[in-house]
């Protein structure tokens, strides 16, 4: 499919071909343009999909993950309910207590950011 986009044609026909290829691949026209560019620069090997090196690994420390889960569990006892956003606020506050903001002279402090775990990753 990408090869037919490399064949010479006028601008209108080329646009139609791009839309057809995008529809067949289930991609946007912009993505098809990127694929054609990669094909021209690197050849067939450029189109091979690769998996991320960090796929399946957590980007959060296990201690923090346990802290988040514990906070969520404690906030949802009995009739009490805590939202993921409220958990994120508590995690952020705890992180800021443990880690002092980095201050460079003449610049505002760099404050660490805490990310939320999706509820699908929380196993109780």
Order of alpha helices (4+ residues) and beta strands (2+ residues): alpha-alpha-alpha-alpha-alpha
